[in-house]
Amino acid sequence: MIQWPDNVRCYLHREPVDFRKAINGLSVIVQEDMGLSPFEPCLFVFCNRRRTQLKVLYWDETGFALWQKRLEQDKFCWPRHWPDDTVMLSSEQWQWLLRGMDIRQLTPHKTCVFGVTA
């Protein structure tokens, strides 16, 4: 599997997409539906209706790349009920999603900042 940097931003398009779409079609979805620039150093993740496949579109400074994963016997825990159409994930949540975990159920401990008073 490809290892992306830990600080990479990851955006999910919550609604399923037609998986006949390739780089051009997905980059239009990023611009028009998600309101983001496909040239940002981010991962843009799409899922098919059956939730058995993911496509990841990203710009690597020399051109677009498209990564795809297909599950043979399971489904991705895709966040269908989310306040927005676009979901931003931390790199940790992105790894959870790829491993089959439900990202809505998992939340890490809160970060403590010492010396700051509320």
Secondary structure, 3 states (H helix, E strand, C coil): CCCCCCCCEEEEECCCCCCCCCHHHHHHHHHHCCCCCCCCCEEEEEECCCCCEEEEEEECCCCEEEEEEECCCCCCCCCCCCCCCEEEECHHHHHHHHHCCCCCCCCCCCCCCCCCCC
